[in-house]
Amino acid sequence: MKFSIVIERSEDGWYVGQLEEVPSAISQGKTIEECKANVLDALLEIFDANRELCLVARRR
């Protein structure tokens, strides 16, 4: 699966990234590489949270 990431440099010099397809997957980093890794971590956290919500809903 491929995602599009938008990365911008903030006024304080940090890179801020956000996935176009998953706007809640947003993070920052001191370098572009760190920003990309942090956005990926954010996406994985979103997937984990959604998986947990599904498991809770199935138990009801």
Summary of the structure (lengths in Angstrom):
residues: 60
radius of gyration: 13.9
end to end distance: 31.2
largest distance: 47.3
contacts: 152
relative contact order: 0.17
helix: 47%
strand: 23%
